[in-house]
């Protein structure tokens, strides 16, 4: 590769944790401890954001805010969000290592990219405390990026481009259009777009599809296509230049971006 210099991957739902399942139960259980029921679909909505802003976004949803008001006699406050976050973090830490299986094809794709001289970055809405449980297991399975940017490493998280820019600094890559952001969430795709990079959405292995590999394979063809189309539409709607089913399908897209850059095209 002469033009694509780096690929920066999201983690959960993109390179590990097929279906982005780890945080879901933790969000539901956390709100339940405060007497408010939320659904898995509601919990998935802000996925990709740092976890405290994610909780704040959930608490601001009209249905959840009303349920909170019925239970506590007032709308949720910043102090309530802090309390929710304090309960959520240990729950998420405790389950993180159980959802660290690398998504099939990831190690092979990363190896192929490195063979072409492409640097491998990563970013996540998880804290470094949570990632300390995940990165060793991912490395054992062949995914060990050159850079890791976690929530809290920059003043603002996704969909701002700051985490992406920090990754470029770590990798010594510029300008941004020589890099590709790969993410399964709409805010992660928007991060890449806002950075001026190429953005690739991951539909089937990620948050929008929302099923484990086994459960996805058990779907009828009709239901699989329906869920896949919904996920693809959401990612394209967020500005993705390309959408793939999983990271295993990435290499042809990188080749297309390489060709477009050679023709002086920009994202």
Backbone torsions as a table, in degrees:
resi	resn	phi	psi	omega
1	UNK	NA	127.5	177.3
2	UNK	-99.6	-21.6	-171.4
3	UNK	-117.1	-40.6	175.0
4	UNK	-78.4	115.1	-174.9
5	UNK	-103.0	-23.3	-177.6
6	UNK	-154.1	149.0	168.5
7	UNK	-124.0	126.2	179.9
8	UNK	-111.1	118.1	-175.5
9	UNK	-100.0	142.3	161.7
10	UNK	-70.4	171.0	178.8
11	UNK	-102.8	-86.8	-172.3
12	UNK	-61.1	126.5	-179.6
13	UNK	87.6	-11.0	-179.2
14	UNK	-114.4	-54.7	178.8
15	UNK	-115.8	-20.9	173.6
16	UNK	-135.3	168.8	173.3
17	UNK	58.0	69.5	179.3
18	UNK	-54.9	123.0	-177.5
19	UNK	92.5	-4.4	-179.6
20	UNK	49.7	61.3	-172.6
21	UNK	-94.5	-25.4	-170.4
22	UNK	-55.2	-47.1	-174.2
23	UNK	-78.4	-15.2	-168.3
24	UNK	-63.4	-52.5	180.0
25	UNK	-62.1	-35.7	-179.6
26	UNK	-64.2	-40.7	177.1
27	UNK	-63.6	-47.8	-177.5
28	UNK	-62.4	-46.1	-178.8
29	UNK	-64.9	-38.0	-178.6
30	UNK	-63.0	-50.1	179.2
31	UNK	-63.9	-35.2	179.3
32	UNK	-62.0	-35.5	178.2
33	UNK	-63.9	-20.9	177.3
34	UNK	-100.9	13.1	175.0
35	UNK	79.2	18.7	-178.4
36	UNK	-124.2	123.5	178.5
37	UNK	-88.9	133.2	171.8
38	UNK	-127.9	156.3	-178.8
39	UNK	-93.9	162.8	175.5
40	UNK	-60.2	-42.1	-180.0
41	UNK	-61.8	-40.6	176.6
42	UNK	-63.7	-42.6	-179.2
43	UNK	-62.0	-33.3	-178.2
44	UNK	-73.4	-22.5	-171.1
45	UNK	-49.2	-54.1	-177.5
46	UNK	-89.1	15.4	-173.8
47	UNK	-54.5	140.0	-177.1
48	UNK	107.8	-22.8	175.6
49	UNK	-75.7	161.5	167.7
50	UNK	-58.0	152.4	-166.9
51	UNK	-69.6	-35.5	176.0
52	UNK	-65.9	-48.6	173.2
53	UNK	-58.1	-33.8	176.6
54	UNK	-60.0	-48.0	179.5
55	UNK	-64.0	-40.1	178.5
56	UNK	-62.1	-40.1	178.8
57	UNK	-65.4	-39.0	177.0
58	UNK	-64.7	-45.4	-178.6
59	UNK	-63.1	-25.4	-179.1
60	UNK	-85.0	-12.1	177.6
61	UNK	-60.2	134.4	-174.1
62	UNK	-53.4	-43.8	-177.8
63	UNK	-65.5	-43.9	-178.3
64	UNK	-70.2	-40.4	178.1
65	UNK	-61.0	-38.8	178.9
66	UNK	-68.7	-41.1	177.1
67	UNK	-62.6	-39.6	177.6
68	UNK	-63.4	-42.5	-179.0
69	UNK	-64.1	-39.1	177.6
70	UNK	-63.9	-36.8	-177.5
71	UNK	-79.4	-40.9	-170.2
72	UNK	-111.9	-4.4	176.0
73	UNK	81.6	8.1	179.2
74	UNK	-162.0	162.9	175.8
75	UNK	-69.4	153.6	179.4
76	UNK	-63.9	139.3	-178.5
77	UNK	-107.9	174.4	174.9
78	UNK	-59.7	-36.7	177.9
79	UNK	-64.4	-35.9	176.7
80	UNK	-66.8	-40.6	177.7
81	UNK	-61.7	-42.0	176.7
82	UNK	-60.5	-42.0	-179.7
83	UNK	-65.8	-41.9	176.5
84	UNK	-61.2	-44.1	-179.0
85	UNK	-63.4	-40.3	179.8
86	UNK	-62.8	-32.9	176.6
87	UNK	-78.4	-37.4	-176.1
88	UNK	-66.2	-45.1	-170.7
89	UNK	-55.9	-51.5	179.4
90	UNK	-63.1	-30.8	175.7
91	UNK	-64.1	-45.0	-178.8
92	UNK	-67.2	-40.5	177.8
93	UNK	-60.6	-41.2	-174.4
94	UNK	-67.2	-27.9	-177.5
95	UNK	-101.0	-10.4	-170.7
96	UNK	-56.5	-46.8	-176.2
97	UNK	-65.4	-22.9	179.4
98	UNK	-77.0	-10.8	-179.6
99	UNK	-122.1	39.4	-177.2
100	UNK	-108.1	15.9	175.9
101	UNK	-67.4	130.3	179.5
102	UNK	-72.4	136.8	-178.3
103	UNK	-67.8	134.5	-176.2
104	UNK	-51.7	134.0	178.6
105	UNK	96.1	-16.2	-175.6
106	UNK	-62.0	-51.3	-176.6
107	UNK	-60.9	-40.0	-179.2
108	UNK	-67.0	-40.3	178.8
109	UNK	-65.3	-45.2	179.6
110	UNK	-62.0	-42.0	178.0
111	UNK	-61.2	-42.6	179.8
112	UNK	-65.6	-40.0	178.6
113	UNK	-65.3	-44.3	179.8
114	UNK	-63.8	-34.1	178.0
115	UNK	-64.2	-23.2	177.5
116	UNK	-94.2	6.6	178.8
117	UNK	83.2	13.5	-179.3
118	UNK	-86.1	132.2	177.8
119	UNK	-82.0	149.8	-174.3
120	UNK	-115.5	114.2	175.7
121	UNK	-110.8	172.4	177.1
122	UNK	-155.1	153.8	174.2
123	UNK	-147.4	159.1	-174.3
124	UNK	-155.8	152.3	171.9
125	UNK	-79.9	-4.1	176.4
126	UNK	-78.6	155.3	173.2
127	UNK	-79.2	167.4	176.8
128	UNK	-65.7	-30.1	176.7
129	UNK	-60.9	-43.9	179.1
130	UNK	-69.6	-43.8	-177.3
131	UNK	-64.5	-25.0	177.4
132	UNK	-62.0	-23.5	177.1
133	UNK	-84.1	-23.5	-171.2
134	UNK	-97.6	-43.8	-172.1
135	UNK	-60.4	-39.2	178.8
136	UNK	-63.5	-39.6	179.4
137	UNK	-68.6	-38.8	178.2
138	UNK	-64.7	-40.2	-180.0
139	UNK	-62.5	-38.8	177.8
140	UNK	-60.7	-25.9	-177.3
141	UNK	-101.1	7.7	172.6
142	UNK	101.8	7.5	176.7
143	UNK	-116.6	105.7	178.2
144	UNK	-137.6	91.4	-175.0
145	UNK	-68.8	162.6	178.3
146	UNK	-77.2	-18.6	-177.6
147	UNK	-146.4	143.0	175.2
148	UNK	-132.6	122.7	175.3
149	UNK	-116.5	124.2	-177.3
150	UNK	-110.9	163.7	173.2
151	UNK	-58.5	138.6	-176.1
152	UNK	95.9	-13.8	179.0
153	UNK	-79.0	-17.5	-179.7
154	UNK	-130.2	159.2	-178.3
155	UNK	-62.3	-26.5	-177.4
156	UNK	-141.0	146.3	178.8
157	UNK	-99.5	-163.8	-180.0
158	UNK	-63.1	146.0	10.1
159	UNK	-88.3	11.2	173.8
160	UNK	-64.6	157.6	-178.1
161	UNK	-88.5	8.1	-169.6
162	UNK	-66.2	-39.3	177.7
163	UNK	-64.7	-39.4	178.3
164	UNK	-63.8	-44.6	179.6
165	UNK	-62.7	-39.1	177.3
166	UNK	-62.6	-38.5	176.0
167	UNK	-61.6	-41.2	177.9
168	UNK	-63.3	-39.2	177.4
169	UNK	-63.3	-46.4	179.4
170	UNK	-57.6	-37.6	-175.8
171	UNK	-89.6	-7.8	-177.1
172	UNK	58.8	51.2	-179.6
173	UNK	-124.2	135.0	172.2
174	UNK	-163.0	162.3	-13.5
175	UNK	-69.1	174.4	-171.3
176	UNK	-62.6	-26.8	-177.0
177	UNK	-73.5	-4.6	172.2
178	UNK	-88.1	7.1	-179.6
179	UNK	-125.0	157.3	-179.8
180	UNK	-123.4	131.5	173.4
181	UNK	-100.7	129.7	179.8
182	UNK	-118.2	122.0	-172.7
183	UNK	-154.2	149.1	-179.9
184	UNK	-97.5	-0.5	-178.3
185	UNK	-113.6	156.8	-179.9
186	UNK	-67.5	-38.2	179.7
187	UNK	-70.6	-29.5	176.3
188	UNK	-70.7	-38.7	173.9
189	UNK	-63.1	-44.5	179.4
190	UNK	-61.8	-33.6	175.8
191	UNK	-57.8	-48.1	178.7
192	UNK	-62.8	-43.6	179.3
193	UNK	-62.5	-45.8	-179.1
194	UNK	-65.2	-24.5	178.1
195	UNK	-79.9	-13.4	-175.9
196	UNK	84.9	22.2	-179.7
197	UNK	-105.6	175.9	171.7
198	UNK	-80.5	136.9	-177.4
199	UNK	-118.7	126.8	178.7
200	UNK	-117.9	119.8	177.1
201	UNK	-87.4	147.0	178.4
202	UNK	-115.0	112.7	-168.6
203	UNK	-87.6	-55.3	-165.9
204	UNK	-82.9	-36.2	-178.0
205	UNK	-81.8	-2.3	-167.0
206	UNK	-110.4	-163.6	-173.0
207	UNK	-63.6	-41.0	-174.9
208	UNK	-67.0	-34.2	176.1
209	UNK	-79.0	-48.4	165.7
210	UNK	75.7	26.8	179.0
211	UNK	-129.5	150.8	172.9
212	UNK	-64.0	164.7	179.2
213	UNK	-58.9	-43.7	-179.8
214	UNK	-63.0	-44.3	-179.7
215	UNK	-68.0	-36.3	177.5
216	UNK	-64.1	-40.8	179.8
217	UNK	-69.5	-22.0	-178.5
218	UNK	-83.9	-8.9	-179.5
219	UNK	-67.6	152.4	168.9
220	UNK	-66.6	154.3	178.2
221	UNK	-55.4	-36.9	-178.5
222	UNK	-66.8	-44.7	-179.6
223	UNK	-68.9	-38.0	176.8
224	UNK	-58.7	-47.4	-177.9
225	UNK	-66.5	-35.2	179.5
226	UNK	-65.2	-47.7	-179.5
227	UNK	-66.6	-39.1	179.3
228	UNK	-62.5	-44.5	-179.7
229	UNK	-63.6	-39.7	178.7
230	UNK	-63.4	-43.4	179.7
231	UNK	-65.6	-43.2	-180.0
232	UNK	-62.9	-42.6	-180.0
233	UNK	-61.1	-41.6	-179.5
234	UNK	-64.5	-41.2	-177.8
235	UNK	-71.9	-42.0	174.7
236	UNK	-63.9	-36.0	178.2
237	UNK	-63.8	-27.0	177.9
238	UNK	-82.3	-5.3	176.2
239	UNK	110.2	7.3	-178.8
240	UNK	-57.3	137.2	175.0
241	UNK	-79.7	-29.7	177.3
242	UNK	-142.2	152.9	172.1
243	UNK	-132.2	131.1	178.7
244	UNK	-121.5	165.9	178.4
245	UNK	-73.8	-44.4	178.6
246	UNK	-153.1	172.0	-179.4
247	UNK	-59.1	-25.4	178.5
248	UNK	-57.7	-21.4	-177.4
249	UNK	-97.6	13.0	-168.3
250	UNK	-78.2	-35.6	-170.3
251	UNK	-55.6	-45.7	177.9
252	UNK	-60.1	-33.6	177.9
253	UNK	-67.9	-42.8	177.5
254	UNK	-60.2	-39.0	177.8
255	UNK	-63.4	-39.1	177.8
256	UNK	-65.3	-42.9	178.7
257	UNK	-63.5	-41.0	176.5
258	UNK	-56.1	-44.5	179.1
259	UNK	-65.6	-40.3	-179.9
260	UNK	-67.1	-39.5	176.6
261	UNK	-65.5	-37.0	177.9
262	UNK	-62.2	-28.6	178.0
263	UNK	-91.0	12.3	178.3
264	UNK	67.4	24.1	174.0
265	UNK	-80.3	154.5	178.6
266	UNK	-127.5	159.4	180.0
267	UNK	-59.4	NA	NA
